[in-house]
Amino acid sequence: MDILTHFSRMAGNNLWSNDRLYRAVLALKPGEFEAERTSFFPSIKATLNHILAVDYLYLDFLEQGGVGAAAYDDFVPFDRPQALFAAQVAADRRLIAFCDALSEADLDRRVITDRREDGMVPEKIGDILAHVFLHDIHHRGQVHAMLSGTSVAPPQLDEFLLDYDVKLRNEEVERLGL
């Protein structure tokens, strides 16, 4: 597998993993979404909003949208999981489209990242994508752990890449168009 295919598959994995995670979150009892928990962010709500805010920031950098740090700074957190889920799906689909349109030369191309007081820092697209995927996986893992203390069992999030697991994800992959 070449790196372009890998990035496209990771973008698809983001959509799929978020879909599984949010379906669990949408099944929570009233109050569990925003309840204070022990984690890097104090709730499932705060963690999922953080993932989306950072996705908006990096998508702006990658797409050279010109919004800069304001993409994160001006982010208005969602109070309801349904609306947050819809916004995350739209961001995930943007990331898939971006990755699917990449060429090999694009991966080493630098785009400007707005680091506020640290200035405008050029970063390689390939490095930004790797960072985004690690960031999202990291924080989804925190939500997964927080779900363990709720009425909803955390979903399996590592059944996306292997042929062996096709039977465990087939319906979702078809429904999501992956």
C-alpha positions in Angstrom: 0.0 0.0 0.0 1.3 3.4 -0.9 1.1 6.4 1.5 -1.7 8.1 -0.5 -3.9 5.0 -0.1 -3.0 4.9 3.5 -4.1 8.5 4.2 -7.3 7.9 2.2 -8.0 4.8 4.3 -7.2 6.6 7.5 -9.7 9.4 6.5 -12.3 6.7 5.9 -11.4 5.1 9.3 -12.0 8.5 10.9 -15.6 8.6 9.5 -16.2 5.0 10.4 -14.8 5.3 13.9 -16.7 8.5 14.6 -19.9 6.9 13.3 -19.5 4.0 15.7 -18.5 6.2 18.6 -21.4 8.7 18.1 -24.0 6.0 17.8 -23.0 4.9 21.3 -23.0 8.5 22.5 -26.5 9.0 21.0 -27.7 6.1 23.1 -26.6 7.6 26.4 -29.1 8.4 29.1 -30.0 12.0 29.7 -27.1 13.8 31.5 -24.4 11.3 30.6 -23.1 13.2 27.6 -22.3 16.3 29.7 -21.5 14.6 33.0 -18.2 15.4 34.6 -15.7 12.5 34.2 -12.0 11.9 34.8 -10.1 12.4 31.5 -8.0 15.1 29.7 -11.2 17.0 29.0 -13.9 16.8 31.8 -16.7 15.2 29.8 -17.6 13.2 26.7 -19.2 16.4 25.4 -16.1 18.5 25.9 -13.8 15.8 24.3 -16.0 15.4 21.2 -16.2 19.1 20.8 -12.4 19.4 21.0 -11.9 16.7 18.3 -14.2 18.7 16.0 -12.6 22.1 16.8 -9.2 20.7 16.0 -10.4 19.0 12.8 -11.8 22.4 11.7 -8.4 24.0 12.5 -6.4 21.5 10.5 -8.8 21.3 7.7 -8.5 25.1 7.3 -4.7 24.7 7.2 -4.8 21.9 4.7 -7.4 23.5 2.4 -5.6 26.9 2.8 -8.9 28.4 3.8 -7.4 31.5 5.4 -9.3 31.3 8.7 -6.2 30.4 10.7 -6.2 29.9 14.4 -9.7 31.5 14.5 -11.0 28.2 13.1 -10.3 26.8 16.6 -10.5 30.0 18.7 -14.0 30.9 17.4 -15.4 27.4 17.6 -18.7 27.3 19.4 -19.2 24.0 21.2 -22.2 22.0 20.5 -24.6 21.3 23.4 -26.5 18.4 21.7 -24.8 15.2 20.5 -27.0 14.9 17.4 -25.8 18.3 16.0 -22.2 17.6 17.0 -22.4 14.3 15.2 -23.7 15.9 12.0 -21.0 18.5 12.1 -18.3 15.8 12.7 -19.6 13.8 9.7 -19.3 16.8 7.5 -15.8 17.5 8.7 -14.9 13.8 8.2 -16.2 13.9 4.6 -14.2 17.0 3.9 -11.1 15.2 5.1 -11.9 12.2 2.9 -12.3 14.4 -0.1 -9.0 16.2 0.7 -7.1 12.9 1.0 -8.6 11.4 -2.1 -7.5 14.4 -4.2 -3.9 14.3 -3.0 -0.9 13.6 -5.2 2.4 12.2 -4.1 4.0 15.6 -4.5 1.3 17.2 -2.3 2.5 15.3 0.8 5.8 17.2 0.9 4.2 20.5 0.0 4.1 23.0 2.9 1.0 24.9 4.0 1.0 27.7 6.5 -0.2 26.9 10.0 -1.2 29.8 12.2 0.4 29.3 15.6 -0.8 32.6 17.1 2.0 34.2 19.0 4.5 31.6 17.6 3.7 32.9 14.1 3.0 31.3 10.8 4.7 27.9 10.6 5.0 26.1 7.3 4.2 22.3 7.7 4.2 19.4 5.3 0.8 18.2 4.4 1.8 14.6 5.0 2.9 15.5 8.5 -0.3 17.4 9.3 -2.4 14.5 8.1 -0.4 12.0 10.3 -0.9 14.4 13.2 -4.6 14.8 12.7 -5.2 11.0 12.6 -3.1 10.5 15.8 -4.9 13.4 17.5 -8.4 12.0 16.6 -7.5 8.4 17.6 -6.0 9.7 20.9 -9.1 11.6 21.9 -11.6 9.0 20.6 -9.8 6.6 23.0 -10.5 8.9 25.9 -14.2 9.0 24.9 -14.2 5.2 24.6 -12.8 5.0 28.2 -15.4 7.5 29.5 -18.2 5.4 27.9 -17.1 2.6 30.2 -18.6 4.6 33.1 -22.0 5.1 31.4 -25.1 3.0 30.6 -23.7 2.3 27.1 -20.9 -0.1 26.4 -18.0 1.4 24.4 -17.9 0.2 20.7 -15.1 -1.6 19.1 -13.0 0.9 17.1 -10.3 -1.2 15.6 -12.1 -3.3 13.0 -11.6 -1.2 10.0 -8.5 -2.1 8.1 -8.1 -5.9 8.1 -9.9 -8.3 5.7 -10.6 -10.6 8.7 -12.9 -7.9 10.2 -14.9 -7.2 7.1 -17.9 -9.2 8.5 -17.8 -6.9 11.5 -18.0 -3.6 9.6 -19.6 -4.4 6.3 -23.0 -2.9 7.0 -21.5 0.3 8.2 -19.0 0.6 5.4 -21.8 0.2 2.9 -24.1 2.7 4.7 -21.2 5.3 4.9 -20.2 4.7 1.2 -16.7 3.6 2.1 
